[in-house]
Amino acid sequence: MAQKTLEQGESHLKQAQAFFAAGAKPRFDVTRSEVEVNNARLGLLNAQNALRLSMISLNNAMGVDPSTQLVSEDVSVQQFTAPTLDAALREDMEKRPDLAKANADLLATQARVRSAEGGYFPNLSATGSYTWANGTSEYGDMFRGDLGNSWNAGVTLTAVKAETDHVQAQYDLLMAMARLQKAIGIMLVE
């Protein structure tokens, strides 16, 4: 860029000198063009120095000897098409770890709520067994005779009021947590 500015200034200087030689422009225009050319040369030197300092800083950052000359090459820039706002927001939401965590926390809390809801229902359990004794007894002669086969069965139904109160408190707490986590997720999105 600085090189182009210098070339344009030199072109203007030649033009101003030609107009002055023809008597069409005053000497002031030539002097102004000379100043512009000298300012462009200074700008070119500053740009070259900035490039050199940047290359030294880059070499230092990469751990390369600062005197090493790096070769830069022009890379053609491919045409970039900006995504739509909806697509960009959707991609952003998918890549944000804080939103993923908030969503996972919400799902976990909802699962705990469903688990706590199970405490409202009675607990039903059934047991059963069958024993074949083959007419003998562990107690020896005292119980002689045919003991035969035996079986037993049992059913238990448990519904405790105190437990349902505890479940209600746990359920209320988990629902409050779910609402809070959902609100946090909405705030993160905004």
N, C-alpha and C positions, 0 to 999 in steps of 0.2 A: 504494500500500500504506500509506504513512504517512498519507495523507488518510483512508483507511478506519479506521485506528487512532484518529485524532483524532475522527472521527464516533462511533465506539463509546465512546470515553472521555467525550465530551459527553453521550451517552445515559445512561451509568452515573452521571454527575454529577447529571443531572436526577432520575434514579431515587433516588439517595442523598439528595438535597435533599428530595424528596417524602416519603421514609420518615422523615427527621429531623423534618420539619414535622409529620408525623402522630405523632411520638413513638415510632416503632417501631425506629429505629436511632439509635446515638449520633452525636455531632458528629464523632467520629474517622472514620467512614465517609465523610462529606462531605469532610473534609480530605484523606483518602487519594484520593478521586475527583478532587479539584482538582489534586493532585500528578500523578496519572496524565494528566489533560488537559494540564497544562503540559508534562509530559515528551513527550506526543504532539505538541504544537505545536513543541517543540524538534526532535523527530525529523523533522517535516514541513519545518521550515526547513533542517535539515541535508540532507535529501533534495533539496530544491529547489536548494540551493547546489551539491551534488554534480552535479546535472543541468546546472546552468549552467556549472560548471567543465569537465565532460565535453564540452559543446557547444563551448566555447572551444578545448579541446584538439583536438577533431575538426576544427574550422575551421582551426586552425594546421596540422594534419597534411595537410589538403587544400589548403593554400595560399590559403584564403579569409580575408577580413577577419574578425577575431575578433568584431567587433560585429554581424556578419550573423546574423540570426535564421534558424535552420533549422527547417523544419516537419517534424515526425515524424508518421508515420501508422501506425495499427495495421494490421498485416498478419495476416490469418487464417493460422493454422498448419495445414497439411494433416496429415492423419493419417499418421504414419510407421510403416511396418511394417519391423521389423528383419529383415535377411536371415538365412538359416540359417547356422550356423557353417561348414559346408562351402562354401556360396556365398561367404561373406565371405573365407574363406581362399583360395579359387580366384581371386577378384577381386584380392586382395592380391598373390598370387603373379604374376598377369599384369601388374601395374602396377609391380613392383619392378625398377628398372633393374639392380641388382646381381645379381639372379637371372637376368635376361635375358642379361647379360654372361657369367655363369658357365656358362649353358647353351650360349651361342654358342662359348665357349672349349672346352667339352667336345666339341661337335660338330666344331670345327676340329681338335682333337687326334685325335679318332677318324678323321677323314679323312686326317690325316698318318700315322696308324698303318696304314691301308689302303694308302696310297701306299708306305710302307716295306715292307709285306708283298710288294709287287711285286718288290722286289729279290731275293727268294728264287728267283725263276723265271729260267731262262736267257733271254737276249735272242736272238731269231731275226730275221735280216734277209735279204732277197733283193734282188738287182739283176739287171738285164738290159738289153741294147741291141742294135740292129740297124743296120747300115750298108750303104748301097748305093753302090758305087764306080763303076759304069758303065764299067769297063775302063780307067780312067785312074789315074795315080799322081801324088802330089805331088812325087816325086823325079825327074821328067822321064824322059829316055831310059834311064836306068840300069835301070829296072824296066819294061820294055815287056811287053805282053801283057795278057791278060784277068785282072784282079784279082778280078772277081766280087763277089758280095754276101758280107757277113760278119755274124756275130752273136756275142754272148758273153753269158754268164749266170754268176751267182755267188750262193752262199748262205753266210751267216755265222751261226754259233751261238756265243754267248759266255756262259760261266758261270765266274766268277772266285771262288775261295775267299776271297780277301782281301776282296772286295766283300761277300760274304755275311756275313763276320764284322762288317764295318762296319754292314751292314744290321741284324744281330741287336742290336748295341749301340744303334743308333738306335731300333729297335723297342722294346727294353726301356725306354729312356728315355721314349719317347712313351707307353707303357702306364703307367708310373709317373706321368707327368703327368696322364693321363686319370683314374687312380684318385684322385689328389690333387684335381683339379678337381671330380670327382663328390662327394668328401667335403666340399669347400668348399660346393658347392651344397646338400648335405643340411644342413650346419651353418647356412647362411643361412636355410633354410626353417624350421628349429627356432628 
